[in-house]
Amino acid sequence: GQNIDQPTEMTATEGAIVQINCTYQTSGFNGLFWYQQHAGEAPTFLSYNVLDGLEEKGRFSSFLSRSKGYSYLLLKELQMKDSASYLCAVRDSNYQLIWGAGTKLIIKP
Amino acid sequence: DTAVSQTPKYLVTQMGNDKSIKCEQNLGHDTMYWYKQDSKKFLKIMFSYNNKELIINETVPNRFSPKSPDKAHLNLHINSLELGDSAVYFCASSQEGRATDTQYFGPGTRLTVL
């Protein structure tokens, strides 16, 4: 079967750095996405990785290792508005997105 | 301007009723999707549709059916609603063929079946 694993919840302090991990087992691989979803709102696109390595975009970076079936999202200089759920999704060989359950990130002052 | 819009935002109805949720995208995308997000926050794909192909998740009951009057619209019809259908339903769209194929989501429709 296909599986995406993420921690259910994480807590971090404003101004700090947090890393949210995602491991996956899918039928094929055609890219990995990270989405942010604030409570009661729609998911919004954050990042996309298809090759191994780090993609940096402002305060957010995403890393991928295809051989390990592993990715992480790194958030720096955390702000209160970063409190949200972060969803990892992998596009499989059929180009369907397989979604993780998301990691709820709580930011404390 | 809203890229992907859905109506209604909230829908409360009785078991056994038939209801529809509308979705429109003004991004010119080729592909549209319907997702169900349950209380555990899993996003489950229900359908993906473009002008060539409808892909149905085999776990979706046939009480659910997508209707696409044109490329910019994909409506969701639900017959004989059940308590377990209560969830948030998201419509999304993407441009097929682009490398990133980012999906843009609508604001969601919170369906409550009583």
Interface residues (C-beta under 8 A of the other chain):
Chain A: G31 F33 G40 E41 A42 P43 T44 F45 Y48 V50 S85 L87 A89 R91 Y95 Q96 L97 W99 A101 G102
Chain B: K40 K41 F42 L43 K44 I45 S48 I55 F90 A99 T100 D101 T102 Q103 Y104 F105 G106 P107 G108
